[in-house]
């Protein structure tokens, strides 16, 4: 399968519930690179890059979220691949 990069925005109760670190943990497990951060709109946004099938599994986990999160929806958009990224980071 081909590599792809997506941007995502998670809506619902996703701040103050360990969502960003949950997302980072899942991305690391799947060997996905990218980043995520809280927004001032009470959402979490980010980008993720990896094999297409792995990105699909990652997005399923993001849609479920950690135990105290209540994810209402996750919007995604395709992005251009980024060269040289080596990890998934939580940004502030």
N, C-alpha and C positions, 0 to 999 in steps of 0.2 A: 504494500500500500504506500501511497505517497504521503509525504509530510504536508501538514497544513498548519496554518495559524489562524486563530479566531480571537475576536474580542468578546467579552461577556460582561453583562451587568445583571447582578442578582438583586431581586426586589423582595421585600418582606422584612421579617425580623432577622436581619443579617449582621447587625452591628452590636457589639457587646456580648456576643455569644460564641466567641472563638472561631468565627467563620473564616477569617483570612488565614489563620494558622492551620485550620482543617483543610482548606483549599491547598495550601502549600504542602502539607503532608501527603495528600492524595496525588498532587502533581509529581512530587518526588518519588512516590511509589511507582508511578507510571512512567518515570523518566521524561516528564514533560518540562519544558522550559517556559519562562514567561514571568509574570508578576501579577499582583493584585493589591488593591488599596481601598480604604473607605472613601466615600464621597460625602460632600456636604448635603446630599439629597437622601441620606440614610440608606444608600445602596452600597454594594461592593462591586467595583469594576476591575477588570484585568484583561490580560491577554495570555493565551496558552498556545504552545507550539509542540507538535509531535505527530506521530503516525495517525492517520484518520480514524482507525478503529479504536486506538487508545484515547483519542480526544473524545470520542463518543462515550466511552466508559467513564472518563473523567467528568464529563458534563452530567451524566446520570448521578454521580456522587455529589456534584455541586448542587444539582436540583434537590437532592435529599438534605444536604447540609449536615452540620453536627447536631447532637441531641437537642440543644435548646433553641436552635434556629427554626424559623418558620418561613421557608422559601415559597413565595407566591408565584414567581416566574423568573426565568433566566433568559435574557435576550442575547442573541449571538449575531456576529457579523464576521465575514471572512476578512482576513488581513494579509498583507504581504509577508513572506517568510523573513525572519531576522537572522542574519549570520552572526556567529560568534557568541551566542548566548549559551551559558553553561549550567544554569540553575533556574529555579523558580523562586522569586523573592517577594517578600511582603514589603510593600512601600508604605510610607507614612504620609 
